[in-house]
């Protein structure tokens, strides 16, 4: 409880800091000051209302509320950074104090910087990066295989059915032999996914599809999520193995589950090329010790925006990209979709195309 109280107090202090600066920097007296600060606080309120009460609104209202409310979170972060840097610059006499007091130049500069970052981040999110990896294996596989892997789709109120259709088109364009999702297909609610019949888009994928649970599936009524996967033609692996085309796909239950098997137990007795799907990339040594050939994870989003990416880089052994421990290869995805606002700054939305070649086909 003390930790929660400290966090809430810190958030309140930061909110007060930004609100105070907005009041100070806004010119033309208290009516305009009150309007600017009031709009900012109302925008903040929309974030918390939608976070805790989204399910009570009609789908269309909830969708707009989700987009608007969550965008506040990024705007708040960058306003905080802008004012903090401006205060440091003012203390160092690099910026006149008048720039932060009753100043149209200051107000428009702060809003302009944040607006630019939000727009740039929106473009960055909507551009999907195609990452490619080729692995040659001595283990017996039927033929060269193309496997598309993606994580953290977060479909729901913000990543809507039309967006999912675009992603399915990208996947089908690779003519994959297999499609693997690394968890968090569903965002925070199963309601828009079911009411929008998102399952029919997944059924268009022209290859076998497998997934594991992510932490967000536990937030979105797990039993209904599992039924959705079945309806969508997606095979859910919960501490289980699928064997096909000479590949052993191991799906590990998420850390949110009360119990889950260890990697060594899941991989015991397997002779094919092993691909481990484990949503959260903790304890990467487990895959190495179990002799896994390739692990695919997501979850981190690499923080979604800078400088949060610095935090995820510090928290995880590898928060994004290619990695190797011993003979085990890894790819930690920053996600095809995203949680919250559709904004990426310093990170990217991506999917991985894995080419798996038998040894005799190597060039």
PAZAMI-361111 format. One record per residue (C-alpha): residue number from 0; chain; x, y, z. Coordinates in pm, 1 decimal, always signed. Each point is the difference from the previous one (the first is absolute). Layout:
> NUM A X Y Z
...
***
This chain:
> 0 A +0.0 +0.0 +0.0
> 1 A +288.4 +235.9 +76.1
> 2 A +141.9 -54.5 -348.6
> 3 A -337.8 +78.6 -159.7
> 4 A -35.2 +311.2 +216.7
> 5 A +347.2 +117.9 -103.3
> 6 A -75.8 -57.6 -369.8
> 7 A -330.9 +186.9 +23.3
> 8 A +168.5 +286.0 +183.2
> 9 A +270.1 +16.9 -268.6
> 10 A -259.3 +5.9 -280.3
> 11 A -192.5 +276.0 +179.1
> 12 A +321.2 +200.9 +43.7
> 13 A +90.9 -32.5 -368.8
> 14 A -353.0 +95.2 -102.1
> 15 A +22.3 +303.4 +225.3
> 16 A +335.8 +93.1 -153.3
> 17 A -135.6 -7.3 -356.4
> 18 A -324.9 +178.2 +93.8
> 19 A +190.5 +273.8 +184.3
> 20 A +225.2 +55.3 -302.4
> 21 A -299.4 +16.2 -234.0
> 22 A -153.9 +263.4 +225.9
> 23 A +321.6 +201.9 +15.3
> 24 A +81.7 -11.4 -370.2
> 25 A -349.1 +81.0 -131.0
> 26 A -39.0 +375.0 -72.3
> 27 A -298.9 +240.7 +7.5
> 28 A -115.1 -48.9 +357.6
> 29 A -190.9 -256.9 +198.5
> 30 A -288.7 -73.9 -246.6
> 31 A +237.7 -147.6 -258.9
> 32 A +217.9 -156.0 +269.3
> 33 A -303.9 -169.5 +150.8
> 34 A -109.7 -121.8 -343.9
> 35 A +337.8 -152.2 -88.8
> 36 A +49.4 -171.6 +336.8
> 37 A -365.0 -108.0 +8.0
> 38 A +20.3 -163.1 -343.4
> 39 A +317.8 -179.3 +103.6
> 40 A -160.1 -130.5 +321.5
> 41 A -316.5 -100.0 -186.0
> 42 A +215.6 -191.0 -249.6
> 43 A +170.9 -170.5 +293.6
> 44 A -338.3 -89.6 +148.4
> 45 A -102.5 -166.8 -327.3
> 46 A +301.6 -229.8 +32.2
> 47 A -93.4 -118.3 +349.5
> 48 A -373.0 -26.7 -77.1
> 49 A +67.9 -217.0 -305.1
> 50 A +259.4 -204.7 +183.2
> 51 A -238.9 -98.7 +276.5
> 52 A -344.2 +24.5 -166.2
> 53 A +47.6 -69.3 -370.8
> 54 A -232.7 -299.9 -4.1
> 55 A -294.3 +213.6 +110.2
> 56 A -0.8 +204.9 -320.2
> 57 A -133.9 -96.2 -346.0
> 58 A +269.8 -137.3 -231.5
> 59 A +27.8 +317.2 -214.5
> 60 A +24.8 +226.8 +305.3
> 61 A +249.3 -234.7 +166.7
> 62 A +213.7 -7.7 -314.7
> 63 A +23.6 +380.2 -17.1
> 64 A +54.5 +20.3 +374.4
> 65 A +280.6 -253.7 -17.3
> 66 A +180.9 +189.1 -275.3
> 67 A -42.8 +344.5 +156.0
> 68 A +60.5 -99.4 +361.9
> 69 A +310.3 -208.5 -63.8
> 70 A +157.6 +263.3 -222.8
> 71 A -1.3 +228.4 +305.2
> 72 A +250.0 -232.7 +165.2
> 73 A +264.1 +68.4 -265.8
> 74 A -80.8 +371.4 -14.7
> 75 A +42.3 +18.8 +377.6
> 76 A +336.4 -178.4 -17.7
> 77 A +139.2 +239.2 -260.2
> 78 A -142.1 +313.2 +160.0
> 79 A +172.5 -114.0 +318.4
> 80 A +329.9 -42.9 -185.4
> 81 A -35.1 +331.1 -185.5
> 82 A -62.7 +196.6 +319.9
> 83 A +275.3 -184.5 +188.0
> 84 A +257.4 +73.5 -271.7
> 85 A -121.3 +361.6 -18.3
> 86 A +41.6 +40.6 +376.7
> 87 A +355.3 -137.0 -15.5
> 88 A +78.6 +228.4 -294.5
> 89 A -142.0 +298.2 +190.2
> 90 A +208.0 -81.5 +309.8
> 91 A +310.8 -20.7 -218.5
> 92 A -88.9 +336.4 -159.6
> 93 A -41.6 -163.9 -339.4
> 94 A -365.7 +101.1 -16.7
> 95 A -148.6 +327.0 +125.9
> 96 A -243.9 -38.7 +289.2
> 97 A -249.6 +211.9 -191.5
> 98 A -31.9 -288.2 -250.3
> 99 A -178.4 -203.7 +269.3
> 100 A -223.5 +275.9 +133.4
> 101 A -304.4 +145.0 -179.5
> 102 A +162.2 -77.3 -332.2
> 103 A -168.1 -77.1 -330.7
> 104 A +338.5 -110.8 -135.2
> 105 A +48.8 -236.7 +292.4
> 106 A -353.1 -140.4 -11.8
> 107 A -0.3 -54.8 -375.6
> 108 A +350.1 -148.5 +10.7
> 109 A -98.6 -252.5 +269.6
> 110 A -321.0 -96.6 -179.2
> 111 A +175.1 -5.8 -336.0
> 112 A +272.5 -238.0 +117.8
> 113 A -250.4 -238.9 +158.4
> 114 A -236.3 +13.0 -299.3
> 115 A +290.2 -69.9 -237.5
> 116 A +108.7 -301.7 +205.4
> 117 A -355.1 -138.5 +16.6
> 118 A -48.3 +31.1 -376.1
> 119 A +343.1 -144.4 -75.1
> 120 A -65.3 -284.0 +243.7
> 121 A -329.9 -76.3 -171.3
> 122 A +168.6 -37.2 -337.6
> 123 A +271.8 -213.7 +156.3
> 124 A -258.1 -232.5 +156.4
> 125 A -195.7 -54.0 -319.9
> 126 A +311.6 -93.1 -196.5
> 127 A +56.5 -373.2 +53.4
> 128 A +360.0 -118.5 -19.2
> 129 A +80.9 -334.6 -156.3
> 130 A +287.5 -162.6 +188.3
> 131 A +163.4 -300.4 -166.2
> 132 A +210.0 -280.2 +146.0
> 133 A +149.7 -312.2 -159.3
> 134 A +103.8 -299.7 +209.0
> 135 A +165.4 -311.1 -138.5
> 136 A -50.9 -316.0 +202.4
> 137 A +148.3 -348.8 -4.5
> 138 A -320.9 -135.4 +144.6
> 139 A -229.9 -181.0 -244.0
> 140 A -268.0 +225.5 -145.8
> 141 A -212.6 -91.7 -300.8
> 142 A +99.7 +298.6 -213.0
> 143 A +106.3 +364.9 +25.0
> 144 A -269.1 +168.5 +206.2
> 145 A -127.8 +354.6 +24.8
> 146 A -146.0 +84.8 +339.5
> 147 A -163.4 +333.8 +83.2
> 148 A +14.6 +97.1 +366.0
> 149 A -169.6 +295.7 +166.8
> 150 A -83.9 +101.1 +353.4
> 151 A -213.1 +252.7 +185.6
> 152 A -272.9 +67.7 -255.4
> 153 A -221.2 +149.3 +273.1
> 154 A -312.9 -7.5 -212.3
> 155 A -308.9 +157.6 +151.6
> 156 A -118.5 +355.5 +48.3
> 157 A +291.1 +164.9 -178.7
> 158 A +146.1 -261.2 -236.9
> 159 A -324.3 -62.6 -182.5
> 160 A -105.5 -262.1 -251.5
> 161 A +111.1 +199.1 -305.3
> 162 A +348.8 +32.7 +147.5
> 163 A +8.3 -373.6 +73.1
> 164 A -97.5 -67.5 -361.8
> 165 A +303.0 +200.9 -115.0
> 166 A +225.8 -207.2 +224.0
> 167 A -145.9 -325.9 -130.1
> 168 A +72.9 +119.9 -354.4
> 169 A +363.5 +62.2 +98.8
> 170 A +22.4 -350.5 +144.9
> 171 A -157.3 -168.7 -303.1
> 172 A +233.7 +190.7 -233.1
> 173 A +288.0 -202.2 +146.4
> 174 A -163.2 -331.0 -107.5
> 175 A +91.2 -148.1 +338.0
> 176 A +9.2 -366.4 +89.4
> 177 A -80.1 +88.5 +359.6
> 178 A -114.7 +303.1 +199.8
> 179 A +86.2 +42.1 +367.7
> 180 A -130.2 +268.0 +235.5
> 181 A +186.2 +75.6 +320.9
> 182 A -291.6 +101.7 +223.1
> 183 A -210.9 +308.4 +72.2
> 184 A -209.5 -42.4 -313.1
> 185 A -286.7 +156.2 +194.1
> 186 A +46.9 +335.7 +170.5
> 187 A -195.3 +58.5 +319.8
> 188 A -354.8 -99.2 -94.0
> 189 A -152.9 -285.1 -196.8
> 190 A -321.8 +196.8 -63.4
> 191 A +96.2 +191.8 -318.5
> 192 A +178.8 -307.8 -134.7
> 193 A -309.5 -217.0 +29.7
> 194 A -253.7 +263.7 -106.7
> 195 A +213.6 +94.0 -301.8
> 196 A +49.0 -363.3 -106.1
> 197 A +376.5 +41.0 -21.4
> 198 A +30.5 -378.2 -24.0
> 199 A -85.4 +1.7 -369.2
> 200 A +314.8 +198.1 -77.3
> 201 A +222.6 -256.2 +169.6
> 202 A -172.3 -275.7 -196.7
> 203 A +134.9 +163.0 -318.9
> 204 A +358.4 -89.5 +95.9
> 205 A +117.7 -260.5 -249.8
> 206 A +210.7 -209.1 +237.0
> 207 A -31.7 -180.9 +334.0
> 208 A -12.3 +254.4 +283.5
> 209 A +117.2 -51.3 +358.5
> 210 A +14.0 +231.9 +298.5
> 211 A +70.3 +17.6 +370.5
> 212 A -165.2 +205.1 +269.7
> 213 A +132.0 +341.6 +91.1
> 214 A -71.0 +194.6 +314.3
> 215 A -277.6 +197.7 -171.9
> 216 A -199.7 -313.8 -73.8
> 217 A -28.7 -34.6 +376.8
> 218 A -144.7 +352.5 +15.1
> 219 A -262.2 -68.0 -266.8
> 220 A -205.4 -294.7 +134.5
> 221 A +227.8 -295.0 -62.3
> 222 A -266.3 -261.8 -72.7
> 223 A -162.2 +216.9 -266.3
> 224 A +341.8 +75.9 -148.6
> 225 A +72.0 -371.8 -33.8
> 226 A -336.1 -52.5 -171.4
> 227 A +83.0 +286.4 -234.8
> 228 A +329.5 -161.6 -99.7
> 229 A -181.3 -322.3 -80.7
> 230 A -257.5 +183.2 -211.5
> 231 A +280.8 +188.9 -177.4
> 232 A +179.5 -321.1 -94.8
> 233 A +293.7 +77.5 +229.5
> 234 A +145.6 -289.2 +198.3
> 235 A +76.8 +108.1 +355.5
> 236 A +304.8 -163.3 +158.2
> 237 A -8.1 +2.0 +380.0
> 238 A +303.6 -187.9 +128.3
> 239 A -29.7 -225.8 -301.9
> 240 A +178.8 -91.0 -321.6
> 241 A -108.7 -7.8 -364.6
> 242 A +205.2 -209.3 -239.4
> 243 A -16.7 +73.9 -371.1
> 244 A +231.8 +12.1 -302.1
> 245 A +293.6 -112.0 +213.1
> 246 A -48.7 +285.2 +247.8
> 247 A -90.8 -29.3 +366.3
> 248 A -189.5 +314.9 +103.5
> 249 A -6.0 +33.1 +377.3
> 250 A -261.9 +233.5 +143.3
> 251 A +65.9 +102.3 +358.6
> 252 A -274.0 +130.9 +224.6
> 253 A +39.7 +364.2 +98.0
> 254 A +149.6 +114.5 +328.3
> 255 A -346.1 +124.7 +98.2
> 256 A -117.5 -360.8 +33.3
> 257 A +3.5 -155.0 +345.1
> 258 A +201.1 -292.3 -126.6
> 259 A +209.4 -63.1 -304.1
> 260 A +244.1 -266.9 -104.8
> 261 A +373.2 +58.5 -17.4
> 262 A +166.3 +13.3 -340.9
> 263 A +208.8 -313.3 +60.8
> 264 A -309.2 -209.3 +69.2
> 265 A -177.7 +131.7 -309.1
> 266 A +297.5 -70.2 -226.6
> 267 A +86.9 -341.2 +139.7
> 268 A +17.8 -269.5 -269.0
> 269 A -40.0 +236.4 -294.8
> 270 A +221.8 -61.0 -302.5
> 271 A -118.6 +260.1 -251.1
> 272 A +99.7 +363.0 -37.3
> 273 A -145.7 +155.3 +315.8
> 274 A -173.7 +337.8 +2.0
> 275 A -103.2 +127.4 +341.7
> 276 A -283.1 +251.9 +25.9
> 277 A +18.7 +172.8 +338.8
> 278 A -175.6 +335.9 +16.5
> 279 A +209.2 +171.6 +265.7
> 280 A +378.2 -12.5 -56.3
> 281 A +113.1 -70.8 +353.0
> 282 A +269.4 -256.5 +88.5
> 283 A +129.5 -50.4 -351.8
> 284 A +249.8 -246.6 +143.7
> 285 A -284.1 -252.0 +37.6
> 286 A -18.5 -47.8 -376.8
> 287 A +377.1 -28.1 -30.2
> 288 A +21.1 -258.6 +278.1
> 289 A -280.5 -202.7 -159.5
> 290 A +174.2 -4.2 -339.8
> 291 A -271.5 +200.0 -177.0
> 292 A +95.3 +100.6 -353.9
> 293 A -203.6 +321.4 -24.9
> 294 A -209.9 +202.0 +243.7
> 295 A -252.3 +264.2 -102.6
> 296 A -140.1 +243.4 +256.7
> 297 A -168.4 +339.1 +12.5
> 298 A -163.2 +188.2 +286.8
> 299 A +254.9 +280.4 +42.2
> 300 A -112.1 +217.5 -297.5
> 301 A +345.0 +139.8 +71.7
> 302 A -180.7 +258.0 +206.5
> 303 A -199.1 +125.9 -303.7
> 304 A +142.9 +352.4 +31.4
> 305 A +331.8 +153.6 +96.9
> 306 A +121.1 +35.6 +275.6
> 307 A -208.8 -290.0 +135.3
> 308 A +208.5 -218.9 -231.5
> 309 A +296.7 +72.4 +226.8
> 310 A -194.5 -153.2 +289.0
> 311 A -87.7 -320.8 -186.9
> 312 A +359.7 -28.5 -122.0
> 313 A +109.8 +10.9 +364.8
> 314 A -266.6 -242.2 +125.2
> 315 A +56.3 -283.9 -247.1
> 316 A +308.1 -187.4 -110.9
> 317 A -126.0 +77.7 -350.7
> 318 A -302.6 +221.7 -48.1
> 319 A -1.4 -0.4 -379.1
> 320 A +163.6 -163.2 -298.8
> 321 A +234.7 -286.7 -77.6
> 322 A +183.1 -174.5 +280.7
> 323 A +200.4 -315.2 +56.6
> 324 A +102.5 -205.6 +300.7
> 325 A +217.1 -299.9 -83.5
> 326 A -169.7 -185.7 -285.8
> 327 A -341.6 +153.2 +70.0
> 328 A -120.4 +284.9 -220.9
> 329 A -261.5 +249.0 +118.1
> 330 A -214.9 +271.6 -143.2
> 331 A -175.2 +238.9 +240.1
> 332 A -266.3 +185.7 -196.3
> 333 A -110.6 +354.8 +71.3
> 334 A -343.9 -106.8 -125.0
> 335 A -211.9 +29.8 -311.1
> 336 A -273.1 +191.0 +180.7
> 337 A +14.3 +203.2 +316.5
> 338 A -165.6 +63.2 +335.4
> 339 A -157.2 +340.3 +53.9
> 340 A +62.5 +286.7 -243.5
> 341 A +105.8 -77.3 -357.6
> 342 A +328.6 +179.4 +42.8
> 343 A +357.4 -124.4 -21.7
> 344 A +297.8 +225.1 +56.2
> 345 A +342.7 -159.9 -20.1
> 346 A -154.2 -346.6 -39.0
> 347 A -177.4 -183.1 -280.1
> 348 A -291.9 -227.2 -84.4
> 349 A +125.7 -316.5 -163.9
> 350 A -42.2 -361.4 -102.1
> 351 A +267.8 -262.0 -55.1
> 352 A +43.8 -220.4 -305.5
> 353 A +209.2 -303.0 +94.0
> 354 A +153.1 -208.5 -278.4
> 355 A +93.9 -342.8 +133.7
> 356 A +235.3 -193.9 -227.1
> 357 A +125.9 -357.9 +21.4
> 358 A +376.7 -21.7 +10.0
> 359 A +35.9 -138.5 -353.7
> 360 A -181.2 +304.6 -138.8
> 361 A +241.6 +246.8 +152.9
> 362 A +187.2 +218.6 -241.2
***
